[in-house]
Amino acid sequence: MSDDSISEQLSKTNEVLAEWAARSASDSEQLIERFERMGYAVRGKSEDEIAEVLKKPPTQPAQA
């Protein structure tokens, strides 16, 4: 398996996980709060917007 293939698979997996997490977060204030503490600005966003945010690195430092 080439590095490109592994990289592609990892990217696809991350996208699937971001979309799953966004669906879960849209129904869970606790999950929204957890993502916010991790540095992801997701509060007040739609499911699709949350998925896009989660596909990128956090924009804020993580909080304890």
PDB file of N, CA, C, O and CB in Angstrom:
ATOM      1  N   MET A   1       0.853  -1.179   0.000  1.00  0.00           N
ATOM      2  CA  MET A   1       0.000   0.000   0.000  1.00  0.00           C
ATOM      3  C   MET A   1       0.896   1.239   0.000  1.00  0.00           C
ATOM      4  O   MET A   1       1.785   1.363   0.842  1.00  0.00           O
ATOM      5  CB  MET A   1      -0.969   0.000   1.231  1.00  0.00           C
ATOM      6  N   SER A   2       0.667   2.135  -0.925  1.00  0.00           N
ATOM      7  CA  SER A   2       1.507   3.325  -1.035  1.00  0.00           C
ATOM      8  C   SER A   2       1.112   4.368   0.005  1.00  0.00           C
ATOM      9  O   SER A   2       0.018   4.326   0.567  1.00  0.00           O
ATOM     10  CB  SER A   2       1.410   3.922  -2.444  1.00  0.00           C
ATOM     11  N   ASP A   3       2.029   5.305   0.247  1.00  0.00           N
ATOM     12  CA  ASP A   3       1.745   6.398   1.179  1.00  0.00           C
ATOM     13  C   ASP A   3       0.566   7.229   0.702  1.00  0.00           C
ATOM     14  O   ASP A   3      -0.236   7.693   1.513  1.00  0.00           O
ATOM     15  CB  ASP A   3       2.976   7.289   1.352  1.00  0.00           C
ATOM     16  N   ASP A   4       0.451   7.425  -0.638  1.00  0.00           N
ATOM     17  CA  ASP A   4      -0.678   8.183  -1.186  1.00  0.00           C
ATOM     18  C   ASP A   4      -1.992   7.482  -0.879  1.00  0.00           C
ATOM     19  O   ASP A   4      -2.981   8.124  -0.529  1.00  0.00           O
ATOM     20  CB  ASP A   4      -0.521   8.371  -2.706  1.00  0.00           C
ATOM     21  N   SER A   5      -1.995   6.172  -1.012  1.00  0.00           N
ATOM     22  CA  SER A   5      -3.201   5.396  -0.747  1.00  0.00           C
ATOM     23  C   SER A   5      -3.587   5.493   0.732  1.00  0.00           C
ATOM     24  O   SER A   5      -4.760   5.673   1.059  1.00  0.00           O
ATOM     25  CB  SER A   5      -2.993   3.924  -1.152  1.00  0.00           C
ATOM     26  N   ILE A   6      -2.619   5.376   1.603  1.00  0.00           N
ATOM     27  CA  ILE A   6      -2.873   5.497   3.039  1.00  0.00           C
ATOM     28  C   ILE A   6      -3.372   6.898   3.359  1.00  0.00           C
ATOM     29  O   ILE A   6      -4.318   7.062   4.129  1.00  0.00           O
ATOM     30  CB  ILE A   6      -1.599   5.178   3.854  1.00  0.00           C
ATOM     31  N   SER A   7      -2.748   7.896   2.780  1.00  0.00           N
ATOM     32  CA  SER A   7      -3.161   9.282   3.006  1.00  0.00           C
ATOM     33  C   SER A   7      -4.589   9.520   2.525  1.00  0.00           C
ATOM     34  O   SER A   7      -5.376  10.183   3.200  1.00  0.00           O
ATOM     35  CB  SER A   7      -2.204  10.244   2.298  1.00  0.00           C
ATOM     36  N   GLU A   8      -4.917   8.975   1.357  1.00  0.00           N
ATOM     37  CA  GLU A   8      -6.281   9.108   0.830  1.00  0.00           C
ATOM     38  C   GLU A   8      -7.282   8.429   1.746  1.00  0.00           C
ATOM     39  O   GLU A   8      -8.341   8.987   2.034  1.00  0.00           O
ATOM     40  CB  GLU A   8      -6.376   8.515  -0.583  1.00  0.00           C
ATOM     41  N   GLN A   9      -6.958   7.232   2.204  1.00  0.00           N
ATOM     42  CA  GLN A   9      -7.859   6.506   3.097  1.00  0.00           C
ATOM     43  C   GLN A   9      -8.060   7.261   4.405  1.00  0.00           C
ATOM     44  O   GLN A   9      -9.179   7.340   4.912  1.00  0.00           O
ATOM     45  CB  GLN A   9      -7.315   5.104   3.379  1.00  0.00           C
ATOM     46  N   LEU A  10      -6.993   7.811   4.945  1.00  0.00           N
ATOM     47  CA  LEU A  10      -7.086   8.574   6.184  1.00  0.00           C
ATOM     48  C   LEU A  10      -7.960   9.807   5.993  1.00  0.00           C
ATOM     49  O   LEU A  10      -8.786  10.128   6.847  1.00  0.00           O
ATOM     50  CB  LEU A  10      -5.692   8.983   6.670  1.00  0.00           C
ATOM     51  N   SER A  11      -7.776  10.491   4.880  1.00  0.00           N
ATOM     52  CA  SER A  11      -8.585  11.670   4.583  1.00  0.00           C
ATOM     53  C   SER A  11     -10.065  11.315   4.467  1.00  0.00           C
ATOM     54  O   SER A  11     -10.919  12.015   5.010  1.00  0.00           O
ATOM     55  CB  SER A  11      -8.104  12.330   3.292  1.00  0.00           C
ATOM     56  N   LYS A  12     -10.364  10.235   3.765  1.00  0.00           N
ATOM     57  CA  LYS A  12     -11.760   9.800   3.614  1.00  0.00           C
ATOM     58  C   LYS A  12     -12.355   9.397   4.960  1.00  0.00           C
ATOM     59  O   LYS A  12     -13.506   9.714   5.258  1.00  0.00           O
ATOM     60  CB  LYS A  12     -11.855   8.625   2.625  1.00  0.00           C
ATOM     61  N   THR A  13     -11.567   8.699   5.763  1.00  0.00           N
ATOM     62  CA  THR A  13     -12.037   8.290   7.086  1.00  0.00           C
ATOM     63  C   THR A  13     -12.325   9.506   7.952  1.00  0.00           C
ATOM     64  O   THR A  13     -13.339   9.544   8.649  1.00  0.00           O
ATOM     65  CB  THR A  13     -11.004   7.384   7.770  1.00  0.00           C
ATOM     66  N   ASN A  14     -11.448  10.498   7.915  1.00  0.00           N
ATOM     67  CA  ASN A  14     -11.661  11.721   8.690  1.00  0.00           C
ATOM     68  C   ASN A  14     -12.932  12.434   8.253  1.00  0.00           C
ATOM     69  O   ASN A  14     -13.663  12.956   9.093  1.00  0.00           O
ATOM     70  CB  ASN A  14     -10.460  12.660   8.549  1.00  0.00           C
ATOM     71  N   GLU A  15     -13.206  12.464   6.959  1.00  0.00           N
ATOM     72  CA  GLU A  15     -14.429  13.097   6.459  1.00  0.00           C
ATOM     73  C   GLU A  15     -15.669  12.370   6.957  1.00  0.00           C
ATOM     74  O   GLU A  15     -16.634  13.000   7.391  1.00  0.00           O
ATOM     75  CB  GLU A  15     -14.424  13.134   4.929  1.00  0.00           C
ATOM     76  N   VAL A  16     -15.640  11.046   6.895  1.00  0.00           N
ATOM     77  CA  VAL A  16     -16.783  10.251   7.368  1.00  0.00           C
ATOM     78  C   VAL A  16     -16.998  10.477   8.863  1.00  0.00           C
ATOM     79  O   VAL A  16     -18.133  10.644   9.310  1.00  0.00           O
ATOM     80  CB  VAL A  16     -16.560   8.740   7.079  1.00  0.00           C
ATOM     81  N   LEU A  17     -15.917  10.482   9.632  1.00  0.00           N
ATOM     82  CA  LEU A  17     -16.039  10.703  11.074  1.00  0.00           C
ATOM     83  C   LEU A  17     -16.556  12.104  11.389  1.00  0.00           C
ATOM     84  O   LEU A  17     -17.356  12.273  12.309  1.00  0.00           O
ATOM     85  CB  LEU A  17     -14.693  10.482  11.755  1.00  0.00           C
ATOM     86  N   ALA A  18     -16.109  13.106  10.638  1.00  0.00           N
ATOM     87  CA  ALA A  18     -16.590  14.478  10.854  1.00  0.00           C
ATOM     88  C   ALA A  18     -18.086  14.567  10.592  1.00  0.00           C
ATOM     89  O   ALA A  18     -18.812  15.219  11.343  1.00  0.00           O
ATOM     90  CB  ALA A  18     -15.834  15.470   9.948  1.00  0.00           C
ATOM     91  N   GLU A  19     -18.546  13.923   9.541  1.00  0.00           N
ATOM     92  CA  GLU A  19     -19.974  13.952   9.220  1.00  0.00           C
ATOM     93  C   GLU A  19     -20.787  13.213  10.275  1.00  0.00           C
ATOM     94  O   GLU A  19     -21.862  13.671  10.664  1.00  0.00           O
ATOM     95  CB  GLU A  19     -20.225  13.338   7.837  1.00  0.00           C
ATOM     96  N   TRP A  20     -20.283  12.073  10.740  1.00  0.00           N
ATOM     97  CA  TRP A  20     -20.973  11.330  11.795  1.00  0.00           C
ATOM     98  C   TRP A  20     -21.030  12.160  13.081  1.00  0.00           C
ATOM     99  O   TRP A  20     -22.075  12.248  13.725  1.00  0.00           O
ATOM    100  CB  TRP A  20     -20.267   9.976  12.057  1.00  0.00           C
ATOM    101  N   ALA A  21     -19.905  12.761  13.442  1.00  0.00           N
ATOM    102  CA  ALA A  21     -19.858  13.573  14.661  1.00  0.00           C
ATOM    103  C   ALA A  21     -20.797  14.767  14.558  1.00  0.00           C
ATOM    104  O   ALA A  21     -21.429  15.142  15.546  1.00  0.00           O
ATOM    105  CB  ALA A  21     -18.426  14.053  14.932  1.00  0.00           C
ATOM    106  N   ALA A  22     -20.895  15.363  13.384  1.00  0.00           N
ATOM    107  CA  ALA A  22     -21.794  16.506  13.193  1.00  0.00           C
ATOM    108  C   ALA A  22     -23.244  16.086  13.383  1.00  0.00           C
ATOM    109  O   ALA A  22     -24.019  16.809  14.009  1.00  0.00           O
ATOM    110  CB  ALA A  22     -21.601  17.120  11.796  1.00  0.00           C
ATOM    111  N   ARG A  23     -23.619  14.933  12.853  1.00  0.00           N
ATOM    112  CA  ARG A  23     -24.994  14.435  13.049  1.00  0.00           C
ATOM    113  C   ARG A  23     -25.264  14.198  14.528  1.00  0.00           C
ATOM    114  O   ARG A  23     -26.336  14.533  15.032  1.00  0.00           O
ATOM    115  CB  ARG A  23     -25.226  13.125  12.250  1.00  0.00           C
ATOM    116  N   SER A  24     -24.293  13.625  15.216  1.00  0.00           N
ATOM    117  CA  SER A  24     -24.446  13.361  16.646  1.00  0.00           C
ATOM    118  C   SER A  24     -24.514  14.661  17.441  1.00  0.00           C
ATOM    119  O   SER A  24     -25.312  14.785  18.371  1.00  0.00           O
ATOM    120  CB  SER A  24     -23.290  12.495  17.155  1.00  0.00           C
ATOM    121  N   ALA A  25     -23.679  15.624  17.076  1.00  0.00           N
ATOM    122  CA  ALA A  25     -23.622  16.891  17.809  1.00  0.00           C
ATOM    123  C   ALA A  25     -24.881  17.719  17.625  1.00  0.00           C
ATOM    124  O   ALA A  25     -25.259  18.473  18.522  1.00  0.00           O
ATOM    125  CB  ALA A  25     -22.419  17.695  17.368  1.00  0.00           C
ATOM    126  N   SER A  26     -25.532  17.593  16.488  1.00  0.00           N
ATOM    127  CA  SER A  26     -26.717  18.415  16.245  1.00  0.00           C
ATOM    128  C   SER A  26     -27.834  18.102  17.239  1.00  0.00           C
ATOM    129  O   SER A  26     -28.749  18.906  17.412  1.00  0.00           O
ATOM    130  CB  SER A  26     -27.219  18.206  14.818  1.00  0.00           C
ATOM    131  N   ASP A  27     -27.766  16.939  17.895  1.00  0.00           N
ATOM    132  CA  ASP A  27     -28.764  16.543  18.896  1.00  0.00           C
ATOM    133  C   ASP A  27     -28.224  16.551  20.326  1.00  0.00           C
ATOM    134  O   ASP A  27     -28.939  16.167  21.252  1.00  0.00           O
ATOM    135  CB  ASP A  27     -29.289  15.169  18.572  1.00  0.00           C
ATOM    136  N   SER A  28     -26.987  16.977  20.519  1.00  0.00           N
ATOM    137  CA  SER A  28     -26.366  16.830  21.836  1.00  0.00           C
ATOM    138  C   SER A  28     -25.634  18.100  22.266  1.00  0.00           C
ATOM    139  O   SER A  28     -24.572  18.429  21.738  1.00  0.00           O
ATOM    140  CB  SER A  28     -25.397  15.655  21.830  1.00  0.00           C
ATOM    141  N   GLU A  29     -26.215  18.799  23.225  1.00  0.00           N
ATOM    142  CA  GLU A  29     -25.552  19.992  23.767  1.00  0.00           C
ATOM    143  C   GLU A  29     -24.231  19.613  24.432  1.00  0.00           C
ATOM    144  O   GLU A  29     -23.273  20.385  24.387  1.00  0.00           O
ATOM    145  CB  GLU A  29     -26.472  20.715  24.780  1.00  0.00           C
ATOM    146  N   GLN A  30     -24.169  18.431  25.051  1.00  0.00           N
ATOM    147  CA  GLN A  30     -22.924  17.985  25.684  1.00  0.00           C
ATOM    148  C   GLN A  30     -21.812  17.811  24.655  1.00  0.00           C
ATOM    149  O   GLN A  30     -20.666  18.176  24.917  1.00  0.00           O
ATOM    150  CB  GLN A  30     -23.150  16.670  26.436  1.00  0.00           C
ATOM    151  N   LEU A  31     -22.134  17.264  23.504  1.00  0.00           N
ATOM    152  CA  LEU A  31     -21.129  17.071  22.464  1.00  0.00           C
ATOM    153  C   LEU A  31     -20.699  18.413  21.871  1.00  0.00           C
ATOM    154  O   LEU A  31     -19.520  18.623  21.589  1.00  0.00           O
ATOM    155  CB  LEU A  31     -21.670  16.149  21.359  1.00  0.00           C
ATOM    156  N   ILE A  32     -21.657  19.312  21.685  1.00  0.00           N
ATOM    157  CA  ILE A  32     -21.310  20.669  21.229  1.00  0.00           C
ATOM    158  C   ILE A  32     -20.331  21.298  22.215  1.00  0.00           C
ATOM    159  O   ILE A  32     -19.319  21.870  21.811  1.00  0.00           O
ATOM    160  CB  ILE A  32     -22.589  21.560  21.084  1.00  0.00           C
ATOM    161  N   GLU A  33     -20.629  21.192  23.498  1.00  0.00           N
ATOM    162  CA  GLU A  33     -19.759  21.757  24.534  1.00  0.00           C
ATOM    163  C   GLU A  33     -18.376  21.120  24.483  1.00  0.00           C
ATOM    164  O   GLU A  33     -17.369  21.814  24.623  1.00  0.00           O
ATOM    165  CB  GLU A  33     -20.381  21.561  25.929  1.00  0.00           C
ATOM    166  N   ARG A  34     -18.318  19.815  24.285  1.00  0.00           N
ATOM    167  CA  ARG A  34     -17.028  19.120  24.213  1.00  0.00           C
ATOM    168  C   ARG A  34     -16.212  19.611  23.017  1.00  0.00           C
ATOM    169  O   ARG A  34     -15.018  19.876  23.155  1.00  0.00           O
ATOM    170  CB  ARG A  34     -17.242  17.595  24.120  1.00  0.00           C
ATOM    171  N   PHE A  35     -16.841  19.737  21.845  1.00  0.00           N
ATOM    172  CA  PHE A  35     -16.131  20.247  20.667  1.00  0.00           C
ATOM    173  C   PHE A  35     -15.646  21.672  20.900  1.00  0.00           C
ATOM    174  O   PHE A  35     -14.533  22.024  20.509  1.00  0.00           O
ATOM    175  CB  PHE A  35     -17.036  20.195  19.427  1.00  0.00           C
ATOM    176  N   GLU A  36     -16.478  22.491  21.536  1.00  0.00           N
ATOM    177  CA  GLU A  36     -16.076  23.867  21.841  1.00  0.00           C
ATOM    178  C   GLU A  36     -14.838  23.867  22.739  1.00  0.00           C
ATOM    179  O   GLU A  36     -13.905  24.635  22.506  1.00  0.00           O
ATOM    180  CB  GLU A  36     -17.237  24.639  22.521  1.00  0.00           C
ATOM    181  N   ARG A  37     -14.824  23.005  23.771  1.00  0.00           N
ATOM    182  CA  ARG A  37     -13.660  22.928  24.666  1.00  0.00           C
ATOM    183  C   ARG A  37     -12.424  22.421  23.931  1.00  0.00           C
ATOM    184  O   ARG A  37     -11.299  22.748  24.309  1.00  0.00           O
ATOM    185  CB  ARG A  37     -13.965  22.015  25.861  1.00  0.00           C
ATOM    186  N   MET A  38     -12.626  21.622  22.880  1.00  0.00           N
ATOM    187  CA  MET A  38     -11.505  21.106  22.085  1.00  0.00           C
ATOM    188  C   MET A  38     -10.975  22.155  21.105  1.00  0.00           C
ATOM    189  O   MET A  38      -9.946  21.940  20.464  1.00  0.00           O
ATOM    190  CB  MET A  38     -11.934  19.852  21.320  1.00  0.00           C
ATOM    191  N   GLY A  39     -11.675  23.291  20.986  1.00  0.00           N
ATOM    192  CA  GLY A  39     -11.208  24.359  20.118  1.00  0.00           C
ATOM    193  C   GLY A  39     -11.946  24.486  18.801  1.00  0.00           C
ATOM    194  O   GLY A  39     -11.545  25.268  17.939  1.00  0.00           O
ATOM    195  N   TYR A  40     -13.024  23.724  18.630  1.00  0.00           N
ATOM    196  CA  TYR A  40     -13.831  23.794  17.406  1.00  0.00           C
ATOM    197  C   TYR A  40     -15.021  24.725  17.630  1.00  0.00           C
ATOM    198  O   TYR A  40     -15.811  24.506  18.549  1.00  0.00           O
ATOM    199  CB  TYR A  40     -14.318  22.376  16.978  1.00  0.00           C
ATOM    200  N   ALA A  41     -15.155  25.749  16.809  1.00  0.00           N
ATOM    201  CA  ALA A  41     -16.263  26.707  16.926  1.00  0.00           C
ATOM    202  C   ALA A  41     -17.489  26.146  16.211  1.00  0.00           C
ATOM    203  O   ALA A  41     -17.692  26.392  15.022  1.00  0.00           O
ATOM    204  CB  ALA A  41     -15.869  28.099  16.333  1.00  0.00           C
ATOM    205  N   VAL A  42     -18.309  25.383  16.953  1.00  0.00           N
ATOM    206  CA  VAL A  42     -19.455  24.715  16.347  1.00  0.00           C
ATOM    207  C   VAL A  42     -20.802  25.205  16.877  1.00  0.00           C
ATOM    208  O   VAL A  42     -21.840  24.923  16.278  1.00  0.00           O
ATOM    209  CB  VAL A  42     -19.344  23.241  16.567  1.00  0.00           C
ATOM    210  N   ARG A  43     -20.797  25.925  17.979  1.00  0.00           N
ATOM    211  CA  ARG A  43     -22.059  26.362  18.589  1.00  0.00           C
ATOM    212  C   ARG A  43     -22.860  27.235  17.626  1.00  0.00           C
ATOM    213  O   ARG A  43     -22.324  28.160  17.016  1.00  0.00           O
ATOM    214  CB  ARG A  43     -21.788  27.130  19.895  1.00  0.00           C
ATOM    215  N   GLY A  44     -24.152  26.927  17.500  1.00  0.00           N
ATOM    216  CA  GLY A  44     -25.044  27.711  16.659  1.00  0.00           C
ATOM    217  C   GLY A  44     -24.964  27.382  15.175  1.00  0.00           C
ATOM    218  O   GLY A  44     -25.602  28.047  14.357  1.00  0.00           O
ATOM    219  N   LYS A  45     -24.195  26.375  14.824  1.00  0.00           N
ATOM    220  CA  LYS A  45     -24.039  26.016  13.413  1.00  0.00           C
ATOM    221  C   LYS A  45     -24.962  24.850  13.042  1.00  0.00           C
ATOM    222  O   LYS A  45     -25.381  24.071  13.899  1.00  0.00           O
ATOM    223  CB  LYS A  45     -22.571  25.649  13.111  1.00  0.00           C
ATOM    224  N   SER A  46     -25.264  24.753  11.756  1.00  0.00           N
ATOM    225  CA  SER A  46     -26.072  23.638  11.252  1.00  0.00           C
ATOM    226  C   SER A  46     -25.220  22.370  11.216  1.00  0.00           C
ATOM    227  O   SER A  46     -24.001  22.426  11.380  1.00  0.00           O
ATOM    228  CB  SER A  46     -26.642  23.958   9.834  1.00  0.00           C
ATOM    229  N   GLU A  47     -25.862  21.246  11.004  1.00  0.00           N
ATOM    230  CA  GLU A  47     -25.154  19.967  10.905  1.00  0.00           C
ATOM    231  C   GLU A  47     -24.085  20.009   9.812  1.00  0.00           C
ATOM    232  O   GLU A  47     -22.963  19.549  10.028  1.00  0.00           O
ATOM    233  CB  GLU A  47     -26.148  18.827  10.625  1.00  0.00           C
ATOM    234  N   ASP A  48     -24.420  20.554   8.649  1.00  0.00           N
ATOM    235  CA  ASP A  48     -23.448  20.642   7.547  1.00  0.00           C
ATOM    236  C   ASP A  48     -22.287  21.561   7.907  1.00  0.00           C
ATOM    237  O   ASP A  48     -21.137  21.269   7.578  1.00  0.00           O
ATOM    238  CB  ASP A  48     -24.132  21.145   6.265  1.00  0.00           C
ATOM    239  N   GLU A  49     -22.582  22.670   8.580  1.00  0.00           N
ATOM    240  CA  GLU A  49     -21.522  23.600   8.984  1.00  0.00           C
ATOM    241  C   GLU A  49     -20.611  22.957  10.026  1.00  0.00           C
ATOM    242  O   GLU A  49     -19.394  23.134   9.980  1.00  0.00           O
ATOM    243  CB  GLU A  49     -22.128  24.906   9.541  1.00  0.00           C
ATOM    244  N   ILE A  50     -21.193  22.212  10.965  1.00  0.00           N
ATOM    245  CA  ILE A  50     -20.386  21.522  11.976  1.00  0.00           C
ATOM    246  C   ILE A  50     -19.452  20.521  11.300  1.00  0.00           C
ATOM    247  O   ILE A  50     -18.278  20.428  11.658  1.00  0.00           O
ATOM    248  CB  ILE A  50     -21.294  20.802  13.011  1.00  0.00           C
ATOM    249  N   ALA A  51     -19.960  19.782  10.337  1.00  0.00           N
ATOM    250  CA  ALA A  51     -19.124  18.809   9.624  1.00  0.00           C
ATOM    251  C   ALA A  51     -17.933  19.497   8.969  1.00  0.00           C
ATOM    252  O   ALA A  51     -16.813  18.990   9.037  1.00  0.00           O
ATOM    253  CB  ALA A  51     -19.952  18.059   8.562  1.00  0.00           C
ATOM    254  N   GLU A  52     -18.158  20.638   8.339  1.00  0.00           N
ATOM    255  CA  GLU A  52     -17.056  21.361   7.691  1.00  0.00           C
ATOM    256  C   GLU A  52     -16.037  21.843   8.716  1.00  0.00           C
ATOM    257  O   GLU A  52     -14.833  21.777   8.470  1.00  0.00           O
ATOM    258  CB  GLU A  52     -17.595  22.554   6.887  1.00  0.00           C
ATOM    259  N   VAL A  53     -16.509  22.329   9.867  1.00  0.00           N
ATOM    260  CA  VAL A  53     -15.603  22.784  10.927  1.00  0.00           C
ATOM    261  C   VAL A  53     -14.746  21.618  11.414  1.00  0.00           C
ATOM    262  O   VAL A  53     -13.541  21.771  11.617  1.00  0.00           O
ATOM    263  CB  VAL A  53     -16.401  23.400  12.108  1.00  0.00           C
ATOM    264  N   LEU A  54     -15.367  20.456  11.600  1.00  0.00           N
ATOM    265  CA  LEU A  54     -14.655  19.300  12.148  1.00  0.00           C
ATOM    266  C   LEU A  54     -13.675  18.667  11.161  1.00  0.00           C
ATOM    267  O   LEU A  54     -12.831  17.866  11.561  1.00  0.00           O
ATOM    268  CB  LEU A  54     -15.646  18.263  12.596  1.00  0.00           C
ATOM    269  N   LYS A  55     -13.776  19.011   9.899  1.00  0.00           N
ATOM    270  CA  LYS A  55     -12.845  18.478   8.893  1.00  0.00           C
ATOM    271  C   LYS A  55     -11.525  19.233   8.896  1.00  0.00           C
ATOM    272  O   LYS A  55     -10.582  18.850   8.202  1.00  0.00           O
ATOM    273  CB  LYS A  55     -13.472  18.541   7.500  1.00  0.00           C
ATOM    274  N   LYS A  56     -11.458  20.310   9.679  1.00  0.00           N
ATOM    275  CA  LYS A  56     -10.253  21.148   9.739  1.00  0.00           C
ATOM    276  C   LYS A  56      -9.705  21.145  11.161  1.00  0.00           C
ATOM    277  O   LYS A  56     -10.403  20.744  12.092  1.00  0.00           O
ATOM    278  CB  LYS A  56     -10.559  22.604   9.274  1.00  0.00           C
ATOM    279  N   PRO A  57      -8.469  21.587  11.337  1.00  0.00           N
ATOM    280  CA  PRO A  57      -7.918  21.673  12.695  1.00  0.00           C
ATOM    281  C   PRO A  57      -8.705  22.686  13.536  1.00  0.00           C
ATOM    282  O   PRO A  57      -9.331  23.593  12.989  1.00  0.00           O
ATOM    283  CB  PRO A  57      -6.421  22.067  12.646  1.00  0.00           C
ATOM    284  N   PRO A  58      -8.671  22.529  14.867  1.00  0.00           N
ATOM    285  CA  PRO A  58      -9.352  23.491  15.736  1.00  0.00           C
ATOM    286  C   PRO A  58      -8.816  24.904  15.517  1.00  0.00           C
ATOM    287  O   PRO A  58      -7.646  25.096  15.186  1.00  0.00           O
ATOM    288  CB  PRO A  58      -9.190  23.088  17.208  1.00  0.00           C
ATOM    289  N   THR A  59      -9.692  25.885  15.708  1.00  0.00           N
ATOM    290  CA  THR A  59      -9.289  27.281  15.514  1.00  0.00           C
ATOM    291  C   THR A  59      -8.935  27.973  16.823  1.00  0.00           C
ATOM    292  O   THR A  59      -8.395  29.079  16.814  1.00  0.00           O
ATOM    293  CB  THR A  59     -10.394  28.047  14.820  1.00  0.00           C
ATOM    294  N   GLN A  60      -9.233  27.336  17.941  1.00  0.00           N
ATOM    295  CA  GLN A  60      -8.938  27.891  19.263  1.00  0.00           C
ATOM    296  C   GLN A  60      -8.127  26.866  20.054  1.00  0.00           C
ATOM    297  O   GLN A  60      -8.174  25.673  19.753  1.00  0.00           O
ATOM    298  CB  GLN A  60     -10.256  28.272  20.025  1.00  0.00           C
ATOM    299  N   PRO A  61      -7.387  27.322  21.056  1.00  0.00           N
ATOM    300  CA  PRO A  61      -6.690  26.351  21.902  1.00  0.00           C
ATOM    301  C   PRO A  61      -7.691  25.543  22.727  1.00  0.00           C
ATOM    302  O   PRO A  61      -8.755  26.043  23.092  1.00  0.00           O
ATOM    303  CB  PRO A  61      -5.684  27.065  22.831  1.00  0.00           C
ATOM    304  N   ALA A  62      -7.344  24.310  23.012  1.00  0.00           N
ATOM    305  CA  ALA A  62      -8.206  23.451  23.830  1.00  0.00           C
ATOM    306  C   ALA A  62      -8.256  23.981  25.257  1.00  0.00           C
ATOM    307  O   ALA A  62      -7.298  24.572  25.755  1.00  0.00           O
ATOM    308  CB  ALA A  62      -7.703  21.984  23.815  1.00  0.00           C
ATOM    309  N   GLN A  63      -9.401  23.755  25.901  1.00  0.00           N
ATOM    310  CA  GLN A  63      -9.592  24.158  27.295  1.00  0.00           C
ATOM    311  C   GLN A  63      -9.759  22.917  28.150  1.00  0.00           C
ATOM    312  O   GLN A  63     -10.240  21.887  27.679  1.00  0.00           O
ATOM    313  CB  GLN A  63     -10.819  25.096  27.448  1.00  0.00           C
ATOM    314  N   ALA A  64      -9.364  23.019  29.392  1.00  0.00           N
ATOM    315  CA  ALA A  64      -9.478  21.877  30.320  1.00  0.00           C
ATOM    316  C   ALA A  64     -10.894  21.643  30.759  1.00  0.00           C
ATOM    317  O   ALA A  64     -11.156  20.725  31.535  1.00  0.00           O
ATOM    318  CB  ALA A  64      -8.612  22.090  31.538  1.00  0.00           C
TER     319      ALA A  64
END
